[in-house]
Amino acid sequence: MSILSPLKMNNLGTTARGETTSST
């Protein structure tokens, strides 16, 4: 889940860290 967590969060545009990434 550690790997799927960030991937899924990236879809929303926010990483587990709370940063806005994958916006592009």
mmCIF file of the N, C-alpha and C atoms, coordinates in Angstrom:
data_MODEL
# 
_entry.id   MODEL 
# 
loop_
_atom_site.group_PDB 
_atom_site.id 
_atom_site.type_symbol 
_atom_site.label_atom_id 
_atom_site.label_alt_id 
_atom_site.label_comp_id 
_atom_site.label_asym_id 
_atom_site.label_entity_id 
_atom_site.label_seq_id 
_atom_site.pdbx_PDB_ins_code 
_atom_site.Cartn_x 
_atom_site.Cartn_y 
_atom_site.Cartn_z 
_atom_site.occupancy 
_atom_site.B_iso_or_equiv 
_atom_site.pdbx_formal_charge 
_atom_site.auth_seq_id 
_atom_site.auth_comp_id 
_atom_site.auth_asym_id 
_atom_site.auth_atom_id 
_atom_site.pdbx_PDB_model_num 
ATOM 1  N N  . MET A 1 1  ? 0.839  -1.213 0.000   1.00 0.00 ? 1  MET A N  1 
ATOM 2  C CA . MET A 1 1  ? 0.000  0.000  0.000   1.00 0.00 ? 1  MET A CA 1 
ATOM 3  C C  . MET A 1 1  ? 0.870  1.257  0.000   1.00 0.00 ? 1  MET A C  1 
ATOM 4  N N  . SER A 1 2  ? 2.063  1.112  0.503   1.00 0.00 ? 2  SER A N  1 
ATOM 5  C CA . SER A 1 2  ? 2.976  2.267  0.577   1.00 0.00 ? 2  SER A CA 1 
ATOM 6  C C  . SER A 1 2  ? 3.231  2.828  -0.810  1.00 0.00 ? 2  SER A C  1 
ATOM 7  N N  . ILE A 1 3  ? 3.220  1.915  -1.799  1.00 0.00 ? 3  ILE A N  1 
ATOM 8  C CA . ILE A 1 3  ? 3.493  2.349  -3.171  1.00 0.00 ? 3  ILE A CA 1 
ATOM 9  C C  . ILE A 1 3  ? 2.211  2.825  -3.843  1.00 0.00 ? 3  ILE A C  1 
ATOM 10 N N  . LEU A 1 4  ? 1.112  2.166  -3.539  1.00 0.00 ? 4  LEU A N  1 
ATOM 11 C CA . LEU A 1 4  ? -0.174 2.524  -4.149  1.00 0.00 ? 4  LEU A CA 1 
ATOM 12 C C  . LEU A 1 4  ? -0.735 3.792  -3.524  1.00 0.00 ? 4  LEU A C  1 
ATOM 13 N N  . SER A 1 5  ? -0.404 4.021  -2.279  1.00 0.00 ? 5  SER A N  1 
ATOM 14 C CA . SER A 1 5  ? -0.904 5.214  -1.579  1.00 0.00 ? 5  SER A CA 1 
ATOM 15 C C  . SER A 1 5  ? -0.531 6.501  -2.317  1.00 0.00 ? 5  SER A C  1 
ATOM 16 N N  . PRO A 1 6  ? 0.762  6.727  -2.542  1.00 0.00 ? 6  PRO A N  1 
ATOM 17 C CA . PRO A 1 6  ? 1.209  7.944  -3.233  1.00 0.00 ? 6  PRO A CA 1 
ATOM 18 C C  . PRO A 1 6  ? 0.660  8.015  -4.646  1.00 0.00 ? 6  PRO A C  1 
ATOM 19 N N  . LEU A 1 7  ? 0.577  6.873  -5.303  1.00 0.00 ? 7  LEU A N  1 
ATOM 20 C CA . LEU A 1 7  ? 0.081  6.841  -6.680  1.00 0.00 ? 7  LEU A CA 1 
ATOM 21 C C  . LEU A 1 7  ? -1.371 7.280  -6.723  1.00 0.00 ? 7  LEU A C  1 
ATOM 22 N N  . LYS A 1 8  ? -2.146 6.765  -5.803  1.00 0.00 ? 8  LYS A N  1 
ATOM 23 C CA . LYS A 1 8  ? -3.571 7.105  -5.761  1.00 0.00 ? 8  LYS A CA 1 
ATOM 24 C C  . LYS A 1 8  ? -3.751 8.569  -5.375  1.00 0.00 ? 8  LYS A C  1 
ATOM 25 N N  . MET A 1 9  ? -2.932 9.018  -4.435  1.00 0.00 ? 9  MET A N  1 
ATOM 26 C CA . MET A 1 9  ? -3.020 10.401 -3.986  1.00 0.00 ? 9  MET A CA 1 
ATOM 27 C C  . MET A 1 9  ? -2.639 11.349 -5.126  1.00 0.00 ? 9  MET A C  1 
ATOM 28 N N  . ASN A 1 10 ? -1.658 10.936 -5.922  1.00 0.00 ? 10 ASN A N  1 
ATOM 29 C CA . ASN A 1 10 ? -1.214 11.760 -7.045  1.00 0.00 ? 10 ASN A CA 1 
ATOM 30 C C  . ASN A 1 10 ? -2.370 12.038 -7.994  1.00 0.00 ? 10 ASN A C  1 
ATOM 31 N N  . ASN A 1 11 ? -3.249 11.048 -8.119  1.00 0.00 ? 11 ASN A N  1 
ATOM 32 C CA . ASN A 1 11 ? -4.405 11.214 -8.992  1.00 0.00 ? 11 ASN A CA 1 
ATOM 33 C C  . ASN A 1 11 ? -5.236 12.416 -8.551  1.00 0.00 ? 11 ASN A C  1 
ATOM 34 N N  . LEU A 1 12 ? -5.323 12.602 -7.253  1.00 0.00 ? 12 LEU A N  1 
ATOM 35 C CA . LEU A 1 12 ? -6.114 13.707 -6.714  1.00 0.00 ? 12 LEU A CA 1 
ATOM 36 C C  . LEU A 1 12 ? -5.338 15.018 -6.812  1.00 0.00 ? 12 LEU A C  1 
ATOM 37 N N  . GLY A 1 13 ? -4.032 14.902 -7.022  1.00 0.00 ? 13 GLY A N  1 
ATOM 38 C CA . GLY A 1 13 ? -3.204 16.098 -7.141  1.00 0.00 ? 13 GLY A CA 1 
ATOM 39 C C  . GLY A 1 13 ? -2.534 16.435 -5.821  1.00 0.00 ? 13 GLY A C  1 
ATOM 40 N N  . THR A 1 14 ? -2.651 15.519 -4.876  1.00 0.00 ? 14 THR A N  1 
ATOM 41 C CA . THR A 1 14 ? -2.033 15.779 -3.579  1.00 0.00 ? 14 THR A CA 1 
ATOM 42 C C  . THR A 1 14 ? -1.340 14.523 -3.064  1.00 0.00 ? 14 THR A C  1 
ATOM 43 N N  . THR A 1 15 ? -0.109 14.636 -2.668  1.00 0.00 ? 15 THR A N  1 
ATOM 44 C CA . THR A 1 15 ? 0.638  13.484 -2.182  1.00 0.00 ? 15 THR A CA 1 
ATOM 45 C C  . THR A 1 15 ? 0.376  13.268 -0.695  1.00 0.00 ? 15 THR A C  1 
ATOM 46 N N  . ALA A 1 16 ? 0.863  12.162 -0.170  1.00 0.00 ? 16 ALA A N  1 
ATOM 47 C CA . ALA A 1 16 ? 0.674  11.842 1.246   1.00 0.00 ? 16 ALA A CA 1 
ATOM 48 C C  . ALA A 1 16 ? 1.277  12.940 2.113   1.00 0.00 ? 16 ALA A C  1 
ATOM 49 N N  . ARG A 1 17 ? 2.254  13.635 1.530   1.00 0.00 ? 17 ARG A N  1 
ATOM 50 C CA . ARG A 1 17 ? 2.924  14.714 2.279   1.00 0.00 ? 17 ARG A CA 1 
ATOM 51 C C  . ARG A 1 17 ? 2.027  15.952 2.356   1.00 0.00 ? 17 ARG A C  1 
ATOM 52 N N  . GLY A 1 18 ? 1.037  15.989 1.487   1.00 0.00 ? 18 GLY A N  1 
ATOM 53 C CA . GLY A 1 18 ? 0.142  17.139 1.506   1.00 0.00 ? 18 GLY A CA 1 
ATOM 54 C C  . GLY A 1 18 ? 0.566  18.181 0.490   1.00 0.00 ? 18 GLY A C  1 
ATOM 55 N N  . GLU A 1 19 ? 1.525  17.792 -0.356  1.00 0.00 ? 19 GLU A N  1 
ATOM 56 C CA . GLU A 1 19 ? 1.992  18.750 -1.373  1.00 0.00 ? 19 GLU A CA 1 
ATOM 57 C C  . GLU A 1 19 ? 1.202  18.564 -2.667  1.00 0.00 ? 19 GLU A C  1 
ATOM 58 N N  . THR A 1 20 ? 1.040  19.636 -3.396  1.00 0.00 ? 20 THR A N  1 
ATOM 59 C CA . THR A 1 20 ? 0.296  19.553 -4.656  1.00 0.00 ? 20 THR A CA 1 
ATOM 60 C C  . THR A 1 20 ? 1.238  19.196 -5.798  1.00 0.00 ? 20 THR A C  1 
ATOM 61 N N  . THR A 1 21 ? 1.207  17.909 -6.171  1.00 0.00 ? 21 THR A N  1 
ATOM 62 C CA . THR A 1 21 ? 2.093  17.464 -7.245  1.00 0.00 ? 21 THR A CA 1 
ATOM 63 C C  . THR A 1 21 ? 1.285  16.806 -8.354  1.00 0.00 ? 21 THR A C  1 
ATOM 64 N N  . SER A 1 22 ? 1.942  16.435 -9.414  1.00 0.00 ? 22 SER A N  1 
ATOM 65 C CA . SER A 1 22 ? 1.263  15.780 -10.543 1.00 0.00 ? 22 SER A CA 1 
ATOM 66 C C  . SER A 1 22 ? 0.169  16.685 -11.102 1.00 0.00 ? 22 SER A C  1 
ATOM 67 N N  . SER A 1 23 ? 0.341  17.964 -10.915 1.00 0.00 ? 23 SER A N  1 
ATOM 68 C CA . SER A 1 23 ? -0.658 18.923 -11.398 1.00 0.00 ? 23 SER A CA 1 
ATOM 69 C C  . SER A 1 23 ? -0.538 19.097 -12.904 1.00 0.00 ? 23 SER A C  1 
ATOM 70 N N  . THR A 1 24 ? 0.673  18.924 -13.383 1.00 0.00 ? 24 THR A N  1 
ATOM 71 C CA . THR A 1 24 ? 0.898  19.096 -14.823 1.00 0.00 ? 24 THR A CA 1 
ATOM 72 C C  . THR A 1 24 ? 0.325  17.913 -15.559 1.00 0.00 ? 24 THR A C  1 
# 
